[in-house]
Amino acid sequence: MAGVVVLLAAGGTIGAVTLDRNADGPTRSTDTAPRQTAGPAPGDLKLRDDAATITVTWSDPSNGSVPFMVAGGRTGRALGVMATVDPGQTSFTVNGLNAEVDYCFTVLAVYSTDAFATSGQVCTDRVRPSPSG
C-alpha cells in the first residue's frame, strides 16, 4: 500500500491529507485536526492523457458555488496542489509532464477554509515498451 500526502493551504490554514492507494481504492485520513465535509465531493473524475499534457475533469456537486483545488503528482509520491480553480470550472490541464511517467490526481471541493470534500483518485496507466532482450 502506497500513501501519498496532499498539502492543503486555504485561508492561512495548512493541513495535510493522506491518500492511501490500495486494492480497495484510495482512502483518506488526516494528520491534523479532522476537517468537516460541508457538502458532496466532486464526482465523475476523469483524465485525458495526451502524453506531456493531462486534462482532469470532474462533475461539480455544488452547481457552481464553490472553488476547487486540483492536486496531482507522480504515482507513489506525495500529491501537491497544482491549481485552485474558480467555482463552476470543472476541468484543469496540466502541461509539461514526462510522457514516460504515471501521474495521479484528485480534486477537492472547498466549501470553507476548514470544510472540503475530496474526490476519488484517478491515475494514468501508460504502456511501457518491454525491455529488449
N, CA, C and O atoms as a GROMACS GRO file, in nm:
protein
  532
    1MET      N    1   0.085  -0.117   0.000
    1MET     CA    2   0.000   0.000   0.000
    1MET      C    3   0.090   0.122   0.000
    1MET      O    4   0.180   0.132   0.083
    2ALA      N    5   0.066   0.215  -0.091
    2ALA     CA    6   0.144   0.337  -0.100
    2ALA      C    7   0.060   0.453  -0.053
    2ALA      O    8  -0.054   0.468  -0.097
    3GLY      N    9   0.112   0.535   0.036
    3GLY     CA   10   0.040   0.652   0.084
    3GLY      C   11   0.098   0.777   0.021
    3GLY      O   12   0.219   0.786  -0.001
    4VAL      N   13   0.013   0.872  -0.007
    4VAL     CA   14   0.057   0.999  -0.060
    4VAL      C   15  -0.007   1.110   0.022
    4VAL      O   16  -0.117   1.095   0.073
    5VAL      N   17   0.063   1.221   0.033
    5VAL     CA   18   0.016   1.331   0.115
    5VAL      C   19  -0.014   1.450   0.026
    5VAL      O   20   0.066   1.486  -0.061
    6VAL      N   21  -0.129   1.510   0.048
    6VAL     CA   22  -0.165   1.634  -0.021
    6VAL      C   23  -0.157   1.745   0.082
    6VAL      O   24  -0.228   1.741   0.182
    7LEU      N   25  -0.073   1.843   0.058
    7LEU     CA   26  -0.065   1.958   0.146
    7LEU      C   27  -0.166   2.060   0.099
    7LEU      O   28  -0.171   2.095  -0.019
    8LEU      N   29  -0.247   2.107   0.192
    8LEU     CA   30  -0.353   2.200   0.158
    8LEU      C   31  -0.329   2.333   0.227
    8LEU      O   32  -0.295   2.337   0.345
    9ALA      N   33  -0.346   2.439   0.154
    9ALA     CA   34  -0.336   2.573   0.211
    9ALA      C   35  -0.461   2.649   0.173
    9ALA      O   36  -0.488   2.669   0.054
   10ALA      N   37  -0.536   2.691   0.270
   10ALA     CA   38  -0.658   2.766   0.243
   10ALA      C   39  -0.679   2.866   0.356
   10ALA      O   40  -0.687   2.829   0.472
   11GLY      N   41  -0.688   2.991   0.320
   11GLY     CA   42  -0.716   3.094   0.419
   11GLY      C   43  -0.613   3.099   0.531
   11GLY      O   44  -0.650   3.126   0.645
   12GLY      N   45  -0.488   3.075   0.501
   12GLY     CA   46  -0.384   3.079   0.602
   12GLY      C   47  -0.371   2.952   0.683
   12GLY      O   48  -0.282   2.941   0.767
   13THR      N   49  -0.458   2.855   0.660
   13THR     CA   50  -0.453   2.729   0.732
   13THR      C   51  -0.389   2.624   0.644
   13THR      O   52  -0.426   2.610   0.527
   14ILE      N   53  -0.294   2.551   0.698
   14ILE     CA   54  -0.230   2.444   0.622
   14ILE      C   55  -0.263   2.312   0.688
   14ILE      O   56  -0.249   2.297   0.809
   15GLY      N   57  -0.307   2.219   0.609
   15GLY     CA   58  -0.336   2.086   0.659
   15GLY      C   59  -0.278   1.985   0.563
   15GLY      O   60  -0.232   2.021   0.455
   16ALA      N   61  -0.279   1.860   0.601
   16ALA     CA   62  -0.229   1.756   0.512
   16ALA      C   63  -0.330   1.644   0.508
   16ALA      O   64  -0.384   1.603   0.611
   17VAL      N   65  -0.355   1.594   0.390
   17VAL     CA   66  -0.444   1.481   0.372
   17VAL      C   67  -0.362   1.368   0.315
   17VAL      O   68  -0.290   1.386   0.217
   18THR      N   69  -0.372   1.252   0.375
   18THR     CA   70  -0.300   1.137   0.325
   18THR      C   71  -0.397   1.053   0.244
   18THR      O   72  -0.504   1.015   0.291
   19LEU      N   73  -0.358   1.026   0.120
   19LEU     CA   74  -0.439   0.941   0.033
   19LEU      C   75  -0.365   0.810   0.018
   19LEU      O   76  -0.255   0.806  -0.037
   20ASP      N   77  -0.424   0.702   0.065
   20ASP     CA   78  -0.362   0.571   0.055
   20ASP      C   79  -0.424   0.498  -0.063
   20ASP      O   80  -0.546   0.486  -0.073
   21ARG      N   81  -0.337   0.450  -0.151
   21ARG     CA   82  -0.385   0.376  -0.267
   21ARG      C   83  -0.365   0.228  -0.239
   21ARG      O   84  -0.252   0.182  -0.221
   22ASN      N   85  -0.475   0.155  -0.237
   22ASN     CA   86  -0.466   0.011  -0.212
   22ASN      C   87  -0.564  -0.062  -0.302
   22ASN      O   88  -0.630   0.000  -0.386
   23ALA      N   89  -0.573  -0.190  -0.284
   23ALA     CA   90  -0.658  -0.272  -0.372
   23ALA      C   91  -0.804  -0.231  -0.364
   23ALA      O   92  -0.879  -0.249  -0.461
   24ASP      N   93  -0.847  -0.177  -0.250
   24ASP     CA   94  -0.986  -0.137  -0.235
   24ASP      C   95  -1.012   0.005  -0.280
   24ASP      O   96  -1.123   0.056  -0.266
   25GLY      N   97  -0.908   0.072  -0.335
   25GLY     CA   98  -0.921   0.211  -0.377
   25GLY      C   99  -0.861   0.303  -0.274
   25GLY      O  100  -0.819   0.258  -0.167
   26PRO      N  101  -0.857   0.432  -0.304
   26PRO     CA  102  -0.795   0.526  -0.212
   26PRO      C  103  -0.879   0.546  -0.086
   26PRO      O  104  -1.001   0.542  -0.091
   27THR      N  105  -0.812   0.568   0.025
   27THR     CA  106  -0.877   0.604   0.149
   27THR      C  107  -0.817   0.735   0.194
   27THR      O  108  -0.710   0.774   0.146
   28ARG      N  109  -0.883   0.803   0.284
   28ARG     CA  110  -0.837   0.934   0.326
   28ARG      C  111  -0.828   0.940   0.477
   28ARG      O  112  -0.919   0.897   0.548
   29SER      N  113  -0.716   0.994   0.525
   29SER     CA  114  -0.702   1.022   0.667
   29SER      C  115  -0.626   1.152   0.680
   29SER      O  116  -0.552   1.190   0.590
   30THR      N  117  -0.644   1.221   0.794
   30THR     CA  118  -0.575   1.348   0.812
   30THR      C  119  -0.476   1.336   0.925
   30THR      O  120  -0.494   1.257   1.018
   31ASP      N  121  -0.368   1.417   0.916
   31ASP     CA  122  -0.272   1.417   1.025
   31ASP      C  123  -0.285   1.546   1.106
   31ASP      O  124  -0.200   1.574   1.191
   32THR      N  125  -0.388   1.625   1.082
   32THR     CA  126  -0.418   1.744   1.159
   32THR      C  127  -0.558   1.725   1.215
   32THR      O  128  -0.617   1.618   1.202
   33ALA      N  129  -0.611   1.829   1.276
   33ALA     CA  130  -0.746   1.820   1.329
   33ALA      C  131  -0.840   1.778   1.217
   33ALA      O  132  -0.828   1.827   1.104
   34PRO      N  133  -0.934   1.689   1.246
   34PRO     CA  134  -1.024   1.642   1.141
   34PRO      C  135  -1.100   1.758   1.078
   34PRO      O  136  -1.145   1.850   1.147
   35ARG      N  137  -1.112   1.753   0.947
   35ARG     CA  138  -1.187   1.853   0.872
   35ARG      C  139  -1.329   1.802   0.854
   35ARG      O  140  -1.353   1.682   0.844
   36GLN      N  141  -1.422   1.895   0.850
   36GLN     CA  142  -1.560   1.856   0.828
   36GLN      C  143  -1.591   1.864   0.680
   36GLN      O  144  -1.543   1.953   0.610
   37THR      N  145  -1.670   1.772   0.635
   37THR     CA  146  -1.718   1.779   0.497
   37THR      C  147  -1.849   1.856   0.500
   37THR      O  148  -1.945   1.816   0.566
   38ALA      N  149  -1.851   1.966   0.427
   38ALA     CA  150  -1.968   2.053   0.428
   38ALA      C  151  -2.062   2.024   0.313
   38ALA      O  152  -2.169   2.084   0.303
   39GLY      N  153  -2.023   1.933   0.226
   39GLY     CA  154  -2.106   1.903   0.111
   39GLY      C  155  -2.048   1.785   0.036
   39GLY      O  156  -1.949   1.726   0.078
   40PRO      N  157  -2.109   1.750  -0.074
   40PRO     CA  158  -2.065   1.634  -0.150
   40PRO      C  159  -1.931   1.658  -0.221
   40PRO      O  160  -1.894   1.771  -0.250
   41ALA      N  161  -1.861   1.550  -0.246
   41ALA     CA  162  -1.732   1.554  -0.316
   41ALA      C  163  -1.753   1.565  -0.466
   41ALA      O  164  -1.856   1.524  -0.518
   42PRO      N  165  -1.653   1.620  -0.536
   42PRO     CA  166  -1.660   1.618  -0.682
   42PRO      C  167  -1.672   1.473  -0.731
   42PRO      O  168  -1.614   1.382  -0.671
   43GLY      N  169  -1.745   1.453  -0.836
   43GLY     CA  170  -1.767   1.318  -0.887
   43GLY      C  171  -1.719   1.303  -1.030
   43GLY      O  172  -1.670   1.398  -1.091
   44ASP      N  173  -1.735   1.183  -1.081
   44ASP     CA  174  -1.706   1.153  -1.221
   44ASP      C  175  -1.568   1.202  -1.264
   44ASP      O  176  -1.552   1.259  -1.372
   45LEU      N  177  -1.468   1.180  -1.178
   45LEU     CA  178  -1.332   1.224  -1.204
   45LEU      C  179  -1.272   1.143  -1.318
   45LEU      O  180  -1.271   1.020  -1.315
   46LYS      N  181  -1.222   1.215  -1.419
   46LYS     CA  182  -1.164   1.150  -1.537
   46LYS      C  183  -1.041   1.228  -1.580
   46LYS      O  184  -1.020   1.342  -1.541
   47LEU      N  185  -0.959   1.162  -1.661
   47LEU     CA  186  -0.847   1.233  -1.720
   47LEU      C  187  -0.833   1.196  -1.865
   47LEU      O  188  -0.868   1.086  -1.908
   48ARG      N  189  -0.780   1.292  -1.941
   48ARG     CA  190  -0.745   1.268  -2.081
   48ARG      C  191  -0.593   1.281  -2.088
   48ARG      O  192  -0.538   1.388  -2.063
   49ASP      N  193  -0.528   1.171  -2.122
   49ASP     CA  194  -0.382   1.164  -2.124
   49ASP      C  195  -0.331   1.189  -2.266
   49ASP      O  196  -0.348   1.106  -2.355
   50ASP      N  197  -0.268   1.304  -2.286
   50ASP     CA  198  -0.210   1.338  -2.414
   50ASP      C  199  -0.057   1.345  -2.402
   50ASP      O  200   0.006   1.436  -2.456
   51ALA      N  201   0.001   1.250  -2.330
   51ALA     CA  202   0.145   1.237  -2.309
   51ALA      C  203   0.200   1.349  -2.222
   51ALA      O  204   0.202   1.333  -2.100
   52ALA      N  205   0.243   1.460  -2.278
   52ALA     CA  206   0.302   1.568  -2.199
   52ALA      C  207   0.197   1.660  -2.137
   52ALA      O  208   0.230   1.749  -2.059
   53THR      N  209   0.070   1.637  -2.173
   53THR     CA  210  -0.042   1.716  -2.121
   53THR      C  211  -0.150   1.622  -2.071
   53THR      O  212  -0.186   1.525  -2.139
   54ILE      N  213  -0.203   1.651  -1.953
   54ILE     CA  214  -0.315   1.573  -1.898
   54ILE      C  215  -0.424   1.671  -1.858
   54ILE      O  216  -0.397   1.769  -1.789
   55THR      N  217  -0.547   1.643  -1.902
   55THR     CA  218  -0.662   1.724  -1.864
   55THR      C  219  -0.746   1.644  -1.766
   55THR      O  220  -0.789   1.533  -1.796
   56VAL      N  221  -0.769   1.701  -1.648
   56VAL     CA  222  -0.851   1.639  -1.544
   56VAL      C  223  -0.988   1.706  -1.549
   56VAL      O  224  -0.998   1.829  -1.553
   57THR      N  225  -1.094   1.625  -1.549
   57THR     CA  226  -1.230   1.677  -1.548
   57THR      C  227  -1.308   1.612  -1.435
   57THR      O  228  -1.274   1.502  -1.390
   58TRP      N  229  -1.412   1.679  -1.388
   58TRP     CA  230  -1.494   1.629  -1.278
   58TRP      C  231  -1.632   1.693  -1.287
   58TRP      O  232  -1.652   1.789  -1.360
   59SER      N  233  -1.726   1.638  -1.211
   59SER     CA  234  -1.859   1.699  -1.201
   59SER      C  235  -1.863   1.785  -1.076
   59SER      O  236  -1.801   1.753  -0.974
   60ASP      N  237  -1.937   1.895  -1.085
   60ASP     CA  238  -1.947   1.993  -0.976
   60ASP      C  239  -2.070   1.964  -0.892
   60ASP      O  240  -2.183   1.987  -0.938
   61PRO      N  241  -2.052   1.915  -0.769
   61PRO     CA  242  -2.168   1.884  -0.686
   61PRO      C  243  -2.233   2.009  -0.624
   61PRO      O  244  -2.340   2.000  -0.563
   62SER      N  245  -2.168   2.125  -0.641
   62SER     CA  246  -2.218   2.247  -0.578
   62SER      C  247  -2.295   2.338  -0.674
   62SER      O  248  -2.340   2.446  -0.636
   63ASN      N  249  -2.311   2.294  -0.799
   63ASN     CA  250  -2.378   2.375  -0.900
   63ASN      C  251  -2.314   2.513  -0.916
   63ASN      O  252  -2.384   2.614  -0.929
   64GLY      N  253  -2.181   2.516  -0.913
   64GLY     CA  254  -2.108   2.641  -0.939
   64GLY      C  255  -2.089   2.732  -0.820
   64GLY      O  256  -2.056   2.849  -0.839
   65SER      N  257  -2.108   2.683  -0.699
   65SER     CA  258  -2.099   2.773  -0.583
   65SER      C  259  -1.967   2.764  -0.505
   65SER      O  260  -1.943   2.848  -0.418
   66VAL      N  261  -1.881   2.665  -0.534
   66VAL     CA  262  -1.755   2.654  -0.459
   66VAL      C  263  -1.636   2.639  -0.554
   66VAL      O  264  -1.650   2.585  -0.664
   67PRO      N  265  -1.518   2.686  -0.510
   67PRO     CA  266  -1.397   2.663  -0.590
   67PRO      C  267  -1.344   2.522  -0.566
   67PRO      O  268  -1.389   2.451  -0.476
   68PHE      N  269  -1.248   2.483  -0.648
   68PHE     CA  270  -1.188   2.351  -0.638
   68PHE      C  271  -1.036   2.363  -0.632
   68PHE      O  272  -0.978   2.458  -0.684
   69MET      N  273  -0.974   2.266  -0.569
   69MET     CA  274  -0.830   2.254  -0.572
   69MET      C  275  -0.798   2.123  -0.643
   69MET      O  276  -0.855   2.019  -0.611
   70VAL      N  277  -0.707   2.129  -0.740
   70VAL     CA  278  -0.663   2.011  -0.813
   70VAL      C  279  -0.525   1.975  -0.759
   70VAL      O  280  -0.434   2.057  -0.758
   71ALA      N  281  -0.512   1.852  -0.713
   71ALA     CA  282  -0.384   1.804  -0.662
   71ALA      C  283  -0.336   1.689  -0.749
   71ALA      O  284  -0.418   1.610  -0.799
   72GLY      N  285  -0.207   1.679  -0.768
   72GLY     CA  286  -0.154   1.572  -0.850
   72GLY      C  287  -0.007   1.552  -0.826
   72GLY      O  288   0.059   1.631  -0.758
   73GLY      N  289   0.044   1.446  -0.883
   73GLY     CA  290   0.185   1.415  -0.873
   73GLY      C  291   0.214   1.279  -0.931
   73GLY      O  292   0.123   1.208  -0.974
   74ARG      N  293   0.340   1.244  -0.931
   74ARG     CA  294   0.381   1.113  -0.980
   74ARG      C  295   0.322   1.003  -0.893
   74ARG      O  296   0.311   1.018  -0.771
   75THR      N  297   0.284   0.894  -0.956
   75THR     CA  298   0.228   0.781  -0.884
   75THR      C  299   0.326   0.735  -0.776
   75THR      O  300   0.446   0.721  -0.803
   76GLY      N  301   0.276   0.713  -0.656
   76GLY     CA  302   0.360   0.666  -0.546
   76GLY      C  303   0.431   0.776  -0.471
   76GLY      O  304   0.505   0.748  -0.376
   77ARG      N  305   0.412   0.900  -0.509
   77ARG     CA  306   0.474   1.014  -0.441
   77ARG      C  307   0.365   1.107  -0.388
   77ARG      O  308   0.248   1.093  -0.422
   78ALA      N  309   0.407   1.202  -0.307
   78ALA     CA  310   0.312   1.298  -0.250
   78ALA      C  311   0.244   1.378  -0.360
   78ALA      O  312   0.309   1.423  -0.455
   79LEU      N  313   0.113   1.396  -0.346
   79LEU     CA  314   0.039   1.482  -0.436
   79LEU      C  315   0.047   1.624  -0.384
   79LEU      O  316   0.039   1.646  -0.263
   80GLY      N  317   0.064   1.719  -0.473
   80GLY     CA  318   0.068   1.859  -0.434
   80GLY      C  319  -0.041   1.936  -0.505
   80GLY      O  320  -0.084   1.897  -0.614
   81VAL      N  321  -0.084   2.043  -0.444
   81VAL     CA  322  -0.186   2.127  -0.507
   81VAL      C  323  -0.125   2.191  -0.630
   81VAL      O  324  -0.024   2.260  -0.621
   82MET      N  325  -0.187   2.169  -0.744
   82MET     CA  326  -0.140   2.223  -0.872
   82MET      C  327  -0.214   2.349  -0.910
   82MET      O  328  -0.160   2.436  -0.979
   83ALA      N  329  -0.338   2.360  -0.866
   83ALA     CA  330  -0.416   2.477  -0.904
   83ALA      C  331  -0.540   2.489  -0.816
   83ALA      O  332  -0.589   2.390  -0.761
   84THR      N  333  -0.586   2.611  -0.804
   84THR     CA  334  -0.718   2.638  -0.748
   84THR      C  335  -0.799   2.694  -0.864
   84THR      O  336  -0.756   2.787  -0.932
   85VAL      N  337  -0.916   2.637  -0.885
   85VAL     CA  338  -0.998   2.680  -0.998
   85VAL      C  339  -1.128   2.742  -0.947
   85VAL      O  340  -1.177   2.708  -0.839
   86ASP      N  341  -1.179   2.833  -1.024
   86ASP     CA  342  -1.297   2.911  -0.986
   86ASP      C  343  -1.423   2.824  -0.979
   86ASP      O  344  -1.431   2.720  -1.043
   87PRO      N  345  -1.521   2.869  -0.900
   87PRO     CA  346  -1.650   2.799  -0.895
   87PRO      C  347  -1.706   2.783  -1.036
   87PRO      O  348  -1.698   2.874  -1.119
   88GLY      N  349  -1.764   2.667  -1.061
   88GLY     CA  350  -1.823   2.638  -1.191
   88GLY      C  351  -1.726   2.578  -1.291
   88GLY      O  352  -1.770   2.518  -1.390
   89GLN      N  353  -1.596   2.592  -1.269
   89GLN     CA  354  -1.498   2.534  -1.360
   89GLN      C  355  -1.482   2.386  -1.325
   89GLN      O  356  -1.466   2.351  -1.208
   90THR      N  357  -1.486   2.300  -1.426
   90THR     CA  358  -1.480   2.156  -1.399
   90THR      C  359  -1.372   2.085  -1.479
   90THR      O  360  -1.384   1.967  -1.512
   91SER      N  361  -1.266   2.158  -1.511
   91SER     CA  362  -1.152   2.094  -1.577
   91SER      C  363  -1.026   2.175  -1.550
   91SER      O  364  -1.031   2.295  -1.523
   92PHE      N  365  -0.913   2.106  -1.559
   92PHE     CA  366  -0.783   2.170  -1.545
   92PHE      C  367  -0.684   2.091  -1.628
   92PHE      O  368  -0.683   1.968  -1.624
   93THR      N  369  -0.600   2.162  -1.704
   93THR     CA  370  -0.500   2.097  -1.788
   93THR      C  371  -0.361   2.121  -1.729
   93THR      O  372  -0.323   2.234  -1.700
   94VAL      N  373  -0.288   2.013  -1.713
   94VAL     CA  374  -0.151   2.016  -1.663
   94VAL      C  375  -0.059   1.997  -1.783
   94VAL      O  376  -0.073   1.900  -1.857
   95ASN      N  377   0.034   2.088  -1.801
   95ASN     CA  378   0.127   2.083  -1.914
   95ASN      C  379   0.268   2.049  -1.867
   95ASN      O  380   0.299   2.057  -1.748
   96GLY      N  381   0.352   2.010  -1.962
   96GLY     CA  382   0.493   1.988  -1.936
   96GLY      C  383   0.524   1.862  -1.856
   96GLY      O  384   0.622   1.859  -1.781
   97LEU      N  385   0.443   1.759  -1.871
   97LEU     CA  386   0.465   1.634  -1.797
   97LEU      C  387   0.556   1.539  -1.874
   97LEU      O  388   0.569   1.548  -1.996
   98ASN      N  389   0.619   1.450  -1.802
   98ASN     CA  390   0.704   1.346  -1.862
   98ASN      C  391   0.613   1.237  -1.917
   98ASN      O  392   0.537   1.176  -1.842
   99ALA      N  393   0.620   1.212  -2.045
   99ALA     CA  394   0.530   1.116  -2.111
   99ALA      C  395   0.559   0.971  -2.071
   99ALA      O  396   0.482   0.882  -2.104
  100GLU      N  397   0.669   0.947  -2.000
  100GLU     CA  398   0.705   0.810  -1.959
  100GLU      C  399   0.680   0.783  -1.812
  100GLU      O  400   0.720   0.679  -1.760
  101VAL      N  401   0.613   0.876  -1.745
  101VAL     CA  402   0.588   0.864  -1.601
  101VAL      C  403   0.438   0.864  -1.577
  101VAL      O  404   0.365   0.937  -1.645
  102ASP      N  405   0.390   0.783  -1.482
  102ASP     CA  406   0.248   0.783  -1.445
  102ASP      C  407   0.221   0.890  -1.339
  102ASP      O  408   0.306   0.918  -1.255
  103TYR      N  409   0.102   0.947  -1.346
  103TYR     CA  410   0.060   1.053  -1.254
  103TYR      C  411  -0.076   1.020  -1.196
  103TYR      O  412  -0.157   0.952  -1.260
  104CYS      N  413  -0.102   1.070  -1.075
  104CYS     CA  414  -0.233   1.056  -1.010
  104CYS      C  415  -0.286   1.195  -0.977
  104CYS      O  416  -0.209   1.289  -0.954
  105PHE      N  417  -0.420   1.207  -0.974
  105PHE     CA  418  -0.485   1.334  -0.948
  105PHE      C  419  -0.606   1.314  -0.858
  105PHE      O  420  -0.668   1.207  -0.858
  106THR      N  421  -0.639   1.417  -0.782
  106THR     CA  422  -0.761   1.422  -0.703
  106THR      C  423  -0.810   1.566  -0.705
  106THR      O  424  -0.732   1.658  -0.730
  107VAL      N  425  -0.939   1.586  -0.678
  107VAL     CA  426  -0.998   1.720  -0.678
  107VAL      C  427  -1.071   1.740  -0.547
  107VAL      O  428  -1.142   1.651  -0.499
  108LEU      N  429  -1.053   1.858  -0.488
  108LEU     CA  430  -1.118   1.891  -0.362
  108LEU      C  431  -1.216   2.005  -0.385
  108LEU      O  432  -1.180   2.108  -0.443
  109ALA      N  433  -1.339   1.988  -0.340
  109ALA     CA  434  -1.436   2.097  -0.338
  109ALA      C  435  -1.414   2.173  -0.209
  109ALA      O  436  -1.418   2.113  -0.101
  110VAL      N  437  -1.390   2.303  -0.216
  110VAL     CA  438  -1.358   2.383  -0.098
  110VAL      C  439  -1.483   2.458  -0.056
  110VAL      O  440  -1.520   2.560  -0.115
  111TYR      N  441  -1.548   2.406   0.050
  111TYR     CA  442  -1.672   2.466   0.099
  111TYR      C  443  -1.644   2.582   0.194
  111TYR      O  444  -1.724   2.675   0.204
  112SER      N  445  -1.532   2.577   0.265
  112SER     CA  446  -1.487   2.686   0.351
  112SER      C  447  -1.341   2.657   0.385
  112SER      O  448  -1.285   2.558   0.339
  113THR      N  449  -1.279   2.743   0.465
  113THR     CA  450  -1.138   2.723   0.496
  113THR      C  451  -1.113   2.596   0.575
  113THR      O  452  -1.001   2.545   0.576
  114ASP      N  453  -1.214   2.543   0.641
  114ASP     CA  454  -1.194   2.421   0.718
  114ASP      C  455  -1.292   2.310   0.684
  114ASP      O  456  -1.308   2.214   0.760
  115ALA      N  457  -1.357   2.322   0.570
  115ALA     CA  458  -1.451   2.217   0.527
  115ALA      C  459  -1.438   2.196   0.376
  115ALA      O  460  -1.456   2.288   0.297
  116PHE      N  461  -1.406   2.073   0.340
  116PHE     CA  462  -1.389   2.040   0.200
  116PHE      C  463  -1.430   1.895   0.179
  116PHE      O  464  -1.447   1.820   0.274
  117ALA      N  465  -1.444   1.857   0.053
  117ALA     CA  466  -1.477   1.719   0.018
  117ALA      C  467  -1.384   1.677  -0.094
  117ALA      O  468  -1.366   1.748  -0.193
  118THR      N  469  -1.324   1.560  -0.078
  118THR     CA  470  -1.223   1.511  -0.171
  118THR      C  471  -1.281   1.404  -0.262
  118THR      O  472  -1.348   1.311  -0.216
  119SER      N  473  -1.254   1.417  -0.391
  119SER     CA  474  -1.297   1.316  -0.488
  119SER      C  475  -1.215   1.190  -0.469
  119SER      O  476  -1.124   1.185  -0.386
  120GLY      N  477  -1.247   1.090  -0.545
  120GLY     CA  478  -1.159   0.974  -0.554
  120GLY      C  479  -1.032   1.015  -0.625
  120GLY      O  480  -1.009   1.133  -0.651
  121GLN      N  481  -0.952   0.920  -0.656
  121GLN     CA  482  -0.824   0.945  -0.723
  121GLN      C  483  -0.826   0.877  -0.859
  121GLN      O  484  -0.879   0.767  -0.873
  122VAL      N  485  -0.767   0.942  -0.959
  122VAL     CA  486  -0.755   0.884  -1.092
  122VAL      C  487  -0.608   0.894  -1.132
  122VAL      O  488  -0.541   0.995  -1.108
  123CYS      N  489  -0.559   0.786  -1.195
  123CYS     CA  490  -0.417   0.780  -1.232
  123CYS      C  491  -0.401   0.737  -1.377
  123CYS      O  492  -0.486   0.667  -1.433
  124THR      N  493  -0.291   0.780  -1.437
  124THR     CA  494  -0.259   0.732  -1.570
  124THR      C  495  -0.211   0.589  -1.559
  124THR      O  496  -0.166   0.545  -1.453
  125ASP      N  497  -0.220   0.517  -1.668
  125ASP     CA  498  -0.169   0.380  -1.676
  125ASP      C  499  -0.104   0.367  -1.813
  125ASP      O  500  -0.158   0.306  -1.906
  126ARG      N  501   0.013   0.426  -1.822
  126ARG     CA  502   0.082   0.434  -1.950
  126ARG      C  503   0.152   0.302  -1.983
  126ARG      O  504   0.215   0.240  -1.898
  127VAL      N  505   0.138   0.263  -2.107
  127VAL     CA  506   0.201   0.139  -2.155
  127VAL      C  507   0.348   0.167  -2.179
  127VAL      O  508   0.385   0.263  -2.246
  128ARG      N  509   0.430   0.082  -2.123
  128ARG     CA  510   0.574   0.098  -2.140
  128ARG      C  511   0.625  -0.011  -2.232
  128ARG      O  512   0.580  -0.125  -2.224
  129PRO      N  513   0.720   0.021  -2.319
  129PRO     CA  514   0.776  -0.084  -2.406
  129PRO      C  515   0.849  -0.189  -2.322
  129PRO      O  516   0.912  -0.157  -2.221
  130SER      N  517   0.839  -0.314  -2.366
  130SER     CA  518   0.909  -0.423  -2.297
  130SER      C  519   1.059  -0.409  -2.318
  130SER      O  520   1.105  -0.372  -2.426
  131PRO      N  521   1.137  -0.439  -2.212
  131PRO     CA  522   1.283  -0.433  -2.232
  131PRO      C  523   1.326  -0.535  -2.338
  131PRO      O  524   1.278  -0.649  -2.339
  132SER      N  525   1.416  -0.495  -2.425
  132SER     CA  526   1.464  -0.589  -2.527
  132SER      C  527   1.562  -0.686  -2.467
  132SER      O  528   1.638  -0.659  -2.374
  133GLY      N  529   1.554  -0.800  -2.527
  133GLY     CA  530   1.648  -0.889  -2.497
  133GLY      C  531   1.676  -1.002  -2.436
  133GLY      O  532   1.790  -1.047  -2.439
   0.00000   0.00000   0.00000
